[in-house]
Amino acid sequence: MSLSLSRPSLGSVRRFLRTYDLVFLVAFLWFMVQFLRFIFPPLFGTFQDVYGVSNTQTGLLFTLLMFGYSAMQFPGGWLGDRFHEVSVMAGGALLFALAAVFAGFAPTFTLIMVAAVGIGIGTGIHKTVAIAYLSRVYPERTGLSLGIMDTIGQFGGMLAPIVVVGLLASVLPWESVFFIGAAVSVVLAAALFYRAHPNKGYERRDQQGAVDHPPDDDVDQPTSETPDTSSETETVDDPDDATSYLAIFSDRKILLFLAVTMLFTFSWNGLSAFFPLFLADEKGLSPSVAGIAYSLLFAASVSQTVTGGASDRVGKLAISLLLFGVMIGGLIALLVTDSVVLILGLTVITGIGFHGFRPVRDSYLMDLIPPEIGGGTLGIVRTGMTAIGGVAPVVIGYLSDVFGFVVAFGLIVCVLACGGLLIVVLR
């Protein structure tokens, strides 16, 4: 039985929220991760005015934050394999909340850079562990669950500059944004730990009956719809690191799809770093229109719930191939058109392709990785992804300086085409 979407009743909405409450709690923490990471760029001008630093120094701050984020992918997953994932996610949230408070009180730019590294380390724990956790709790709705999480998280990145601009225009000091972010993060971490801490044991949520036929009362209890899986929440036996984490990469499918994820991340980072400049310099759009288009690129993240759910039903590789086709076609069309209306429309289409692939990617990876080493293995994969992705802005920036944006973005199209061919091989 499926949930009616045309005229949802109060009871059906309530059942849906009870079934997916863990998804939303994890997703809102991911929202705060994105919020705290993307607080810094809109503050760069303020940092330059207050501390007299240069573009290079503010850029270094964000690079160090991303290095901290990348460095914690495997350790976070490793911790998630050995301890309950909720405990690890809540601990990471407390760490980046403390780092945010430190940033708010930091009297010098050097100490703000230290705080940024702390935020990177704390936030780097979350997604690797969250993917492994949600894929275990919602094994039949993994794509949908990850789609909800990623969609909500993207709005954290979109909201950060809006909040900063609002604070700068108010009587409150700019440092307040760090305190606000820290306070909300602590509340969400406490709510997640209270709702799903290791002693609860009511974790498997995605069976059809869990949505359509919940218990009559409001007391959480083990039933056929929400079976007692407390045994699943216990710490697994420590795997042999040298054997378990490395042997998995002898799997041809893992290696091929790892290459796909790296090619995708390189393409997204290169596109997102220079899309506004591409529109302004190559297409002649005004800064305001280019900014609107850039917002539309991120707003397309709402597609993730649709593509994630579709991948659960149709197949992850089939949806992946379709989305790579959307990315490639959208970018090629953007390179050849000069119509503002078409550019805005193609931006949304291209964004749907890029954002829509994320939950499908993560869900397929968790299908390939044994659950007992899922967190650590996914951490290794995400370390490679984020490291390769970090190179993209430099490469695309250099090519655009020397040859222009058509050649630079043409490289992105070629990289995506290679990823698409690897997906064909996987099928």
Sequence and secondary structure as in RCSB ss.txt:
>XXXX:A:sequence
MSLSLSRPSLGSVRRFLRTYDLVFLVAFLWFMVQFLRFIFPPLFGTFQDVYGVSNTQTGLLFTLLMFGYSAMQFP
GGWLGDRFHEVSVMAGGALLFALAAVFAGFAPTFTLIMVAAVGIGIGTGIHKTVAIAYLSRVYPERTGLSLGIMD
TIGQFGGMLAPIVVVGLLASVLPWESVFFIGAAVSVVLAAALFYRAHPNKGYERRDQQGAVDHPPDDDVDQPTSE
TPDTSSETETVDDPDDATSYLAIFSDRKILLFLAVTMLFTFSWNGLSAFFPLFLADEKGLSPSVAGIAYSLLFAA
SVSQTVTGGASDRVGKLAISLLLFGVMIGGLIALLVTDSVVLILGLTVITGIGFHGFRPVRDSYLMDLIPPEIGG
GTLGIVRTGMTAIGGVAPVVIGYLSDVFGFVVAFGLIVCVLACGGLLIVVLR
>XXXX:A:secstr
    SSS  HHHHHHHHHHSHHHHHHHHHHHHHHHHHTTSGGGHHHHHHHH   HHHHHHHHHHHHHHHHHTHHH
HHHHHHHS HHHHHHHHHHHHHHHHHHHHH  SHHHHHHHHHHHHHHHHTHHHHHHHHHHHH TTSHHHHHHHHH
HHHHHHHHHHHHHHHHHHTSSS TTHHHHHHHHHHHHHHHHHHHHH TTT      SHHHHHS  SSSS    SS
S   HHHHS      HHHHHHHGGGSHHHHHHHHHHHHHHHHHHHHHHHHHHIIIIIS   HHHHHHHHHHHHHG
GGGHHHHHHHHHHH HHHHHHHHHHHHHHHHHHHHH   HHHHHHHHHHHHHHHHHHHHHHHHHHHHHS GGGHH
HHHHHHHHHHHHHHHHHHHHHHHHHHHT HHHHHHHHHHHHHHHHHHHHHH 
